[in-house]
Amino acid sequence: MSPGSLFFVLGTIIKLYWETTFMFNKFSIDFFYDGRHYQGQVQPLQAGVQNRIPTSFQVFFNNMYYGLVKRRGTSWETDSPKCAIMVDKIGNHIYSWYEG
C-alpha cells in the first residue's frame, strides 16, 4: 500500500469516527411556541440513521423528559401528548441543527 492510499484510508476512518461521534451528541433546543418559551436538550438515540441523521430523539424541556420524537422519511411523530402539538416545530429544529 502506498503512503498516499494509507493516508486516504486513515482520513476516511477519522472522518467516519468524527461524524458518528458528533451525530449522537446531546444538543440544546430553544424556541417559542404558542406564546411559551421552550428551552431544553435533545438526546439523539442510536436506534437508526437516515441520510446521516439519527431517526429517534429524547426531548427534555426544563430538565424534564417530554417524550420521544422520531423521524419517518420527511415527517415527524411522537409518543408523547406533551410533544404532539409541537412535534413539527421540534422536528424542524432537530433537522436544522444537523443541516446547519
C-alpha positions in Angstrom: 0.0 0.0 0.0 1.4 3.3 -1.0 1.7 6.2 1.6 -0.9 8.2 -0.3 -3.5 5.5 -0.1 -2.7 4.8 3.6 -3.4 8.5 4.4 -6.6 8.3 2.4 -7.8 5.3 4.4 -6.8 6.8 7.7 -8.5 10.1 6.8 -11.7 8.3 5.8 -11.7 6.3 9.1 -11.2 9.5 11.1 -13.9 11.3 9.2 -16.4 8.5 9.8 -15.5 8.3 13.5 -15.9 12.1 13.9 -19.3 12.1 12.1 -20.6 9.2 14.1 -19.5 10.6 17.4 -20.9 14.1 16.6 -24.1 12.6 15.3 -25.2 11.3 18.7 -24.1 14.2 20.9 -26.8 15.8 23.0 -27.6 19.4 21.9 -29.7 22.4 23.0 -33.0 23.4 21.7 -34.7 26.8 22.2 -37.9 28.2 20.7 -41.2 29.9 21.3 -44.5 28.1 20.6 -48.0 29.4 21.2 -46.7 32.2 23.5 -44.5 29.9 25.6 -40.7 29.7 25.7 -39.3 26.2 25.4 -35.7 25.6 26.3 -34.1 22.2 26.7 -31.9 19.4 25.4 -32.3 16.8 22.6 -30.5 13.4 23.0 -30.2 11.5 19.7 -30.6 7.7 20.1 -28.6 5.1 18.3 -31.8 3.4 17.1 -31.4 4.3 13.4 -29.9 6.7 10.9 -31.4 8.1 7.7 -29.3 10.3 5.4 -26.7 10.8 8.1 -29.2 12.0 10.7 -30.4 9.9 13.6 -34.1 9.0 13.5 -35.0 8.9 17.2 -34.5 11.6 19.8 -35.4 12.0 23.5 -36.6 15.5 24.2 -36.2 17.3 27.6 -37.6 20.8 28.5 -36.7 22.4 31.8 -34.9 19.3 32.9 -38.0 17.1 32.5 -38.5 14.4 29.9 -41.1 15.4 27.4 -41.1 12.4 25.1 -39.6 10.5 22.2 -39.6 12.2 18.7 -39.0 10.1 15.6 -38.3 11.0 12.0 -40.2 8.9 9.4 -39.0 10.0 6.0 -39.8 13.7 5.9 -42.4 13.5 8.7 -42.1 13.7 12.5 -44.0 11.7 15.1 -44.0 11.4 18.8 -45.2 9.0 21.6 -45.9 11.9 23.9 -49.0 14.1 24.3 -46.7 16.8 25.6 -44.8 16.9 22.3 -47.7 16.1 20.0 -48.9 19.7 19.3 -45.4 20.9 18.5 -43.8 17.8 17.0 -43.2 19.5 13.7 -41.6 22.5 15.4 -39.3 20.3 17.4 -38.5 18.2 14.4 -37.6 21.2 12.3 -35.2 22.4 15.0 -33.6 19.0 15.1 -33.3 18.9 11.3 -31.8 22.4 11.2 -29.2 21.5 13.8 -27.9 18.7 11.7 -28.1 20.6 8.4 -26.7 23.9 9.9 
